[in-house]
Amino acid sequence: MIISDEWILDMIISDDEILDMIISDDEILDMIILVEWILDMIISDDEILDMMISDDEILDMMISDDEILDMMISDEWILDMMISDEWILDMIISDDEILDMMISDEWILDMIISDDEILDMIILVEWILDMIISDDEILDMIILVEWILDMIISDDEILDMMISDEWIFDMMISDEWILDMMISNDGFPDMIIFDDEILDMIISDDEILDMIISDDEILDMMISDEWILDMMISDEWILDMIISDDEILDMIILVEWILDMIISDDEILDMIISDEWILDMMISDEWILDMIISDDEILDMIILVEWILDMIISDDEILDMIILVEWILDMIISDDEILDMMISDEWIFDMMISDEWILDMMISNDGFPDMIIFDDEILDMIISDD
């Protein structure tokens, strides 16, 4: 009778003293919250709910009392009812104070995240996710709070659910701000790169790859981060996958600023060249070699950087490969610019001539003597040099 009478209820609610007494008395509170039909009546009445939520004092009291919060959250029926009611959820989410309280309280967040049912509800209800993602403040909180990110990343089930859901993934990838935030957080690249399944999914999806490749900002961010680059280059599986995909290779080699960055960074170059497996793979792939050789900038870099040439020449295996592979030799011989550059550089020529093995190999190859004998300039240079 008391509850069903609007006038009495209004009077109870508007009187701080009565409210305070009700709230401070565990027995009364217990009765209100744990008696299903009373709660049902309160919740089903928008006016009462609205009044409770819009009243700072009541809200503050509910939020600051762990016992009340615990009781509300740990009761499946209450939670279910709150979650399934779009109006209640909308009201909770649109109120900065409530959100702030939920997000800043590790205990509440931990409880929400550790409950599969709640998580499922948050992630699988499209309008809730849409609302979370469209609010920079909430996103910021989720991605920038280290322990939340750590918890998301360390839970295969959550990750799997996020990645395997095309709608969520598409939404994450198409939002530059989210991508930027994910990539700039050490945890995320770490999680993506060291998980073969995720990497495989990213690389095998043309749409995702296309987006990564066509966006200079993302590429720049990935490439300018030494830690990400180092990890990509030092992981044989990733490199193998990158190199075996013509589209990715094309993107890396044909985008001038990326090449420029690779070439101008001694550390990256050193790492590429000093790794036998990478070199072997580059050398044995005719398409890669052809592309390297047909690009003046790369060739220039290889031939004019003394320590790179020194390393190539001092490695019999690489030299053998260059001189004994007919199509490479043919290409070197038929390109006046490359020949001119090799011969006019005293250091290179001196090194070629003073190495018996190189000379022997050059002379025993029909192409080389042919090239030397029929080129007056080269002959003149050889004869005039004691």
C-alpha positions, 0 to 999 in steps of 0.5 A: 500500500505504501509503495503503490501510493505515489503521494506516500512514496514521493514524500518518503523520497523527498524527505532526506531524513526518512531516506537516510534512515531507510538507507542506513538501516541494513534490515530495511535495505535488505528487505527492499533489495532482496524482496523480488516483487518490491525490486521488480516494482521499483525497477518497472516504474520509470518514475521511481527509477528516474528519481533514484538515479537523478538524485545525487544523494541517493546515487552517491550513497548507493555507489559509495556503499560497497555492500549495496553495490556488491549485492546489486551486482552479485545478484544475477536477477538484478543484473539481468534486469538492468542489462536487459533494460535498454533504458536503464543501461542507457541512463547508466552509460549517459551519466558520467558520474556513474560511469566514472565510478564504475570505471575507476573502481578496480573491484567493480571492473574486475567483477564485470570482466570476470563474469562471462555472462556480463562480458558476453552481454556487453560485447555481443549487444551491438548497440552497447558496443557501438555506444562504448566505441563512439565515446572517446572517454570510455575507450580512453579508459579501457585502452589506457588503463594498463591493468584492464588492457593486460586483463583483456590481452591475457584472456584468450576468450575475450581476445578471440571473441573480439577478433573473430567477430567481423563487426567488432574487428571492422569497427576497431580497424576502421577507427584511426583513433582506436588503431593509433591507441592500440599500436602505441600501447606496447601490450597490443603489438606484443599480443598481435605479433606473438600470436600466430593465429591473430597474425595469420588472420590479419595477414590473410585478410586482404581488406585489413592488409589493404587498409594497413598498406594504404594508410601512411600514418599506420605504416609510419607508426609501425615502421618508426617504432624500433621495437615493432620493427625489431620484433618483425624482422627477428621473427622468422615466421613473420618475415617469411610471411611478409616476403612470400607475399608479393603485395606486402613486398611491393608495398615495402620496396615500392613506397619510396619513403619506406625504402628511404627510411630502411636504407638510411638506418644502419641498424635495420640494414645491418640486421637485414644483411647480417642475417644469413636466413634473410639474405639467403631468402632475398637472394634466392627469390628472382622477383626480389632480386630483380626488383632490387637491381632495377631500382637505382636507389637501392643499387646505389645504396648497396654499391656505394656503402663500403661496409655493405659491399665489403660484407658481400665481397667477403662472403664467398657464398653471396659472391658465388651466387651473384657471379654464377647465376647467369641472369644476374651476371647478364643483367650486370653486364648489360647495364652500362651504369652499374658496370661503370660504377663498379669499374670507376670506383677504385676501391671496388676495382682494386678489391676485385682485381686483388682477389684471385678467387674473384678474378678466376671466377670472372675470367672463367665466365664468358660474359666478363672477359667479353665485356672487358675486351670489347670495352676500350675504356676498361681495357685502357684502365687495366693496361695503364694500371701496373 
